[in-house]
Amino acid sequence: MDGTVRIIEVFHSVQGEGPYTGVRTSFVRTARCNLRCSWCDTAYSFGPGRERSIPSLLAEVARHGTKYVCLTGGEPLLQKESLSLVRRLSSRGLTTVVETGGSLDVTPFLGVPRVVLSVDVKCPSSAMETRNRWANLPRLRARDVVKFVIADRRDYVYAKRVLRTYRGRAAVVFQPVWGTDGGRLAEWVIRDRLDVRVMLQEHKVLWGDVPGR
């Protein structure tokens, strides 16, 4: 029996973050989040949203005609039916990037073909750094991403400290908080010769801080 997922929005755009930046993608934004990051740019997803059946979501994604889906939030891992949705997307040959805040167990998603996990490590400026689930990081694969959203020097030093002990295979992304100095972050990375990717939020460069883009 098909379940339901509580959804804020479904839309068609280009991916603005991570390994598929610039790629045309279908976005499924789930409702509710267990974190409250100080710089959150999608606080409108904290609400209950509305229930959508998995078949209706699959049909809407199919109309977009994309090869890629981004399951984001909110926090998708809060809803057990998110796993069923991802499995159904995979069975249709679609690659799904699952964006998670990093406080919940990602293990169930590791066995689903064509799933890419984008897992946050929360830095001090988020006020959520005590919620990081460190057990997730060594489980990630080469196709996955560990993302640090960085607001200031304190965040940068924190991220470097985490990387000193990180032995996983996933790519590491340093992303400046929107509105902060991304060039300054890039200069720090260059100076310290870190093997990370400094990436902006491309959708905001294109359209600004507009929901559903």
NORBELSUL-V327855 format. One record per helix or strand of 2 or more residues. SS is the DSSP state (A for helix, B for strand). FROM is the first residue (numbers start at 1). LEN is the number of residues. If there is no record, write none. Layout:
BEGIN
ss=<SS | SS>
from=<FROM | FROM>
len=<LEN | LEN>
END
This chain:
BEGIN
ss=<B | A | B | A | B | A | B | A | A | B | A | B | A | A | A | B | A | B | A | B | A>
from=<4 | 18 | 24 | 43 | 50 | 54 | 68 | 76 | 81 | 95 | 107 | 115 | 124 | 129 | 134 | 145 | 153 | 171 | 182 | 197 | 202>
len=<11 | 3 | 7 | 4 | 4 | 11 | 5 | 3 | 11 | 6 | 4 | 7 | 3 | 3 | 6 | 6 | 13 | 6 | 11 | 2 | 6>
END
